[in-house]
Amino acid sequence: MVRTSRTLIFLVLTLLSIQAFALNMDAKLNTAKVTQGDTVKLTVTIDESADGKEPDFSILNEHFEILSTYKAERSNITNGRFQSFTSWVLTLLPKQTGYIAVPPISYGNTATKPLKLHVTKRSSASNADQYLFVDAKIDKQQVYVQEQLIYTVRIFRSNVDIYDPSYQPPTIDNVAMEQLGEQRNYKTTLNGMEYDVFEFRYALFPQKSGRIKIPSAQLNATVFRGRSRGFTFDPFNGKQVRRYSPELEFNVKPKPDAYPADQPWLPAKSLALSEHWSPDTGTANIGEPITRTVTMQAEGVLSTILPALPVNEIKGVKIYPEQADTASAVGDQGIVSTRTESQALIATQPGAINLPEITITWWDVDAEKVQVTTLPARTIQVTGTANRPQTDSTLTAPEPGQTADAPPLSLGQANSVNQTWQWIAVALLCLWLITLGALIWILLAKKKSQPHSADHSHSPQFSPALLKQAHKSLTTACQNQDARAARSALIELFKQRYQDAAIRNLEAVQAHAESDSLIAAIRELDAHLYRQGTKAEWSSGKLLAAVEAVLKRPREQHTSPVLAPLYPQ
């Protein structure tokens, strides 16, 4: 009996000892009710040192976004007993409204008790009474596909300081989005409260028809109520918040049936065409290039959908187009886009040359009708004559009247003339033999003194095939706007044309240019390649046109050319 009593007493003492040293774990919220977009702090505490371990917080991810986690440890001695405490402070952002359960959080074999949080909806009607909110609006409820729509996001702040703000614009499916300029800052008053406003504007271009939803823009920040915090600033004492703009929707209409099916779709607020000529004289010389630059400017449309200008074959003119340039800028009404195309024109015959009008069809989004913008036709007067190389027959053939009027020779005169020509022929034969012998002697002597010299006139490095290949390489380089490749091809082209291995640089090419236009184009290319600082402009079309004009002329012989400097002082 005594032994049994002792056993029971031992078991009771053991249980009391275990209970005394059992792990205590607690969880609490700093508030039981929050508004949508505001955060709540959850504190979890255990009465021991964590020693690198921590509770399993992943169970919170279903209903909350964990923005931050802060860990703190403290120790004290009470009634001679040493105690350690570890706390985790979590900043939670609720993912939904209504009553949300905070589930038990486990740590080893211990768990916290469940908690309950009430999340109320944030009414947009009460924005004017809030210290921080985000608003959004669109300028139209309905647009055509690829038409511009202006989307504006505004952040309102009153009597709060913001630390480490993070703003994220929405991502919209099937919509091209361009920000319009920089952020605008100004002040306004709503319901008697003064607000600082931070405004962001965007141009939206829907790429398909139907209903399109604009998700919320998002602002994350740590806020401090009241502007007077003295000189001490502790960002950890602020309140982390997230604010959303209202979600919006708009309707996108397809291309209207009234729009011509054979024309590219181009919705815009306005469209204009302009041109510039260099030189702008209204006249041209045969074989001399002139440059025509046409600019298309459209308001409320992306530059990527501006169509290429129509290219028409014009009798008596060769056209060498350059690569088009596109650009976009921000205007008062949104995006303003331009497309610029340049062409080098070379007249091949004299007289009046008529350049046809250029027309662009587009859809006026304000008037909702088809519009056609026209660049008027233009007439250019071409002067000069086409170069026609002379043949041997044109140089030596006598005029018909000369032989018909000559009197006939008598027999005696004929014999005398024949004898005279016989003596002349014998003398010429002797002189020819003497000259031939002298030339052979000179060549043999020169060959002995220069055994390694080569006759370039028969060298395989010059051939019509290589000339043609160099011409093709130059054309390709100019079309690709490759200035270095164009330089190499131009040097090789003139080396082949004049069969002169000494042509190794642009100065040598310039000496054989035979054209002021080509000389100017060569200087422009050289300046683009080698001028220090800002690169000079280079017109590949102008260079190619000038070369084509020179190649059509008879080749001139050059002896001891004097090279002008590329950059005269």
Number of C-alpha atoms within 10 A of each C-alpha: 5 6 7 9 9 10 10 11 10 12 11 10 11 12 10 12 11 10 10 9 9 11 15 13 20 16 20 18 17 9 12 13 16 18 16 22 23 18 23 23 19 18 18 19 20 22 19 17 15 15 7 5 9 15 16 13 14 10 13 17 12 10 17 19 14 17 12 12 13 11 13 10 15 12 12 10 9 7 5 7 7 9 13 14 17 19 22 18 18 20 21 22 22 25 14 15 17 14 13 16 13 21 16 18 21 16 17 11 6 16 18 19 14 12 15 14 18 17 21 16 12 17 10 13 7 9 15 18 13 13 17 22 22 23 19 20 17 19 10 12 12 16 19 23 22 26 23 28 23 21 21 17 21 21 22 21 20 21 17 17 17 18 16 10 13 11 14 11 15 14 13 15 13 12 17 15 18 17 18 20 14 9 11 11 12 9 12 11 12 11 7 9 14 16 20 18 19 16 18 19 21 20 25 24 23 24 16 17 16 15 11 17 13 18 17 21 20 18 20 18 18 19 20 20 14 11 10 10 11 6 6 6 10 10 14 9 10 16 18 26 21 20 21 21 21 17 14 15 13 15 17 20 16 14 17 15 7 10 17 13 10 6 11 15 19 24 30 21 19 18 24 15 19 13 13 12 15 12 12 11 10 12 15 23 18 20 29 21 29 23 22 17 16 19 19 22 20 24 24 26 28 27 21 12 14 21 15 13 16 9 11 11 10 13 12 16 18 18 19 19 20 20 16 14 12 17 13 17 14 16 13 8 13 22 24 22 23 22 22 20 18 22 24 26 22 25 27 20 18 16 17 14 19 15 16 15 12 16 14 21 19 24 25 17 18 10 9 13 13 16 16 12 15 14 15 12 10 11 12 15 15 21 16 14 13 15 12 9 11 9 8 8 8 9 8 8 8 10 8 8 8 8 9 8 8 8 7 7 9 8 9 9 9 12 11 11 12 12 11 11 12 12 11 12 12 11 11 12 12 12 12 12 11 11 12 12 12 12 12 11 12 12 12 12 11 12 13 10 10 10 8 7 9 10 6 12 10 10 10 8 13 18 14 10 10 17 20 13 16 23 21 13 19 26 22 15 20 23 17 14 17 13 19 15 15 24 21 17 23 26 21 25 25 25 24 23 19 16 19 16 13 9 20 15 14 20 19 18 23 25 17 23 20 17 17 12 20 25 22 17 23 25 18 19 23 20 17 18 16 10 11 9 6 7 11 14 11 19 20 27 25 29 26 23 27 27 27 19 20 18 15 13 14 11 13 10 7 9 6 6 10 8 12 10 10 16 8 5 4
